[in-house]
């Protein structure tokens, strides 16, 4: 997503700055919507990012090999979530 937006920005002169938050957890599906604690955690992780950034919980990347690099993990407190979460920034550039 970030690469496509960056390409469009270079070609057309504008594309919105989007922040992305990734987290793996169980979710409940109701029709076309999802709900649950994991959805809230992903949204809170995304809210910590800046435009053009991808933040992910360390849990979501454990055991994943994808040829990308990440920042060092940092522990954050998420609003409404009792346990701290380790997050990393994904270097997509």
C-alpha positions in Angstrom: 0.0 0.0 0.0 2.7 2.5 1.0 4.8 1.7 -2.1 1.7 2.2 -4.4 0.9 5.5 -2.8 4.5 6.6 -3.1 4.6 5.7 -6.8 1.3 7.6 -7.3 2.7 10.6 -5.4 5.8 10.6 -7.6 3.7 10.3 -10.8 0.7 12.5 -10.1 2.1 14.9 -7.5 -0.2 13.9 -4.7 -1.4 10.9 -2.7 -2.7 10.9 0.9 -0.3 10.1 3.7 -1.6 6.8 5.2 -0.5 5.2 8.5 -0.9 1.4 8.8 -1.1 -0.7 12.0 -0.6 -4.5 11.9 -1.6 -6.9 14.7 -2.5 -10.5 14.7 -5.3 -11.6 16.9 -8.7 -13.4 16.8 -11.6 -11.3 15.6 -15.3 -11.8 15.4 -16.9 -11.3 12.0 -20.4 -9.9 11.7 -21.4 -9.5 8.1 -18.7 -7.4 6.5 -17.4 -6.0 9.8 -14.9 -7.3 12.3 -14.8 -6.6 16.0 -12.8 -7.7 19.1 -9.9 -6.7 21.2 -7.4 -7.4 18.4 -9.2 -4.9 16.1 -8.9 -2.3 18.8 -5.2 -3.1 19.3 -4.5 -2.8 15.6 -6.3 0.6 15.4 -4.4 1.9 18.5 -1.1 0.7 16.9 -1.9 2.5 13.7 -2.8 5.7 15.6 0.7 5.8 17.0 2.2 6.1 13.5 2.8 9.0 11.2 1.6 9.3 7.6 3.6 7.0 5.4 4.6 4.7 8.3 3.8 1.0 9.0 3.8 0.0 12.7 3.3 -3.6 13.7 3.1 -5.5 17.0 6.1 -7.7 17.5 3.7 -10.6 18.0 2.3 -10.2 14.5 5.8 -10.5 13.0 7.2 -13.3 15.1 8.2 -16.2 12.8 7.6 -14.2 9.7 10.4 -13.9 7.2 9.7 -11.5 4.4 12.9 -9.8 3.4 12.1 -6.6 5.2 13.7 -4.9 8.1 12.2 -3.3 11.2 13.2 -1.0 13.9 14.2 -2.2 17.4 11.1 -3.1 19.4 9.7 -0.6 21.8 7.1 -1.2 24.5 4.0 1.0 24.4 0.8 1.4 26.4 -2.4 1.4 24.3 -5.5 3.2 25.4 -8.1 0.8 26.8 -5.7 -2.2 26.7 -4.3 -3.4 30.0 -1.1 -5.1 28.9 1.8 -3.2 27.2 2.5 -4.1 23.6 5.9 -4.3 21.8 5.8 -2.6 18.4 8.2 -2.1 15.5 8.3 0.2 12.5 8.5 -1.7 9.2 11.0 -0.3 6.7 9.1 -0.5 3.5 11.2 1.9 1.4 
